[in-house]
C-alpha cells in the first residue's frame, strides 16, 4: 500500500513536471517597448496559449515576421528565435485600432507620430466618445468585413490574426508597422513578472 502511494506520487510529480515544461516558458525582456508594465531586463513567465484563449489587454510573447523592414535588434534566444513582448489590442472580428493597417507591412515608419492607441485598460477597449459597455469592442463606421479596410481607414481584424501594441508607443514596433500578426506567431500569455536584472 505504501509503495503504491509513493509510486502514484512520483507519477503525479513527473506528469506535472512534463506539463509545466511544455506549458510554461521563461522569457528575458530586451528593450523598452512595454514600459512601464515590463521593463528591459525583466524575466517573465509565459503560459503557452492558442489565440482563442487570449483576451484583449493580455501581454503576449510573439514572433516577429521573419523578413520585412522592421526586423528586431533583439538577440535570438536559446531556440535561435527572436520573440517580442506586446499587449493585445484587437482579436479576430474586432475593429482595427487606429493606425493599424489591415495588411502586414503597410503601416507607418518607426518614430513617425501616430494617433494614440484606442487601448484603455484590460477588458475595456472602446473608442473615445462612444458609450460602449466595458469589455465590448466598438468603433463607429467599421462595418467592414474582417481584414478589409473601410473608406474611413477602419476595418476589422481578420480571422486567425490579432493586433498588438507596445505600451510605450513612442518606442515600439508593433501592429501599427507590421499589421495584424498570424495566430501561428503567438507563443503565449505573460502570467507574471519573475524578476529584473
Secondary structure, DSSP 4 states (H G I P E B T S, - for coil): -HHHHHHHHHHHHHHHHHHHHHHEEEEE--SSTTTTTS-TT-EEEEEE--GGG--TT-EEEEPPPSSSS----SPP-TTS---EEEEEEE-TTSBPPTT--SSTT-SPPTTS--PPPS--BTTB-B-TT--PPTT--B-TT--PPBT-B-TTS-BBPPTTEEEEE-SSGGG--SHHHH-SEEGGGEEEEEEEEEE--
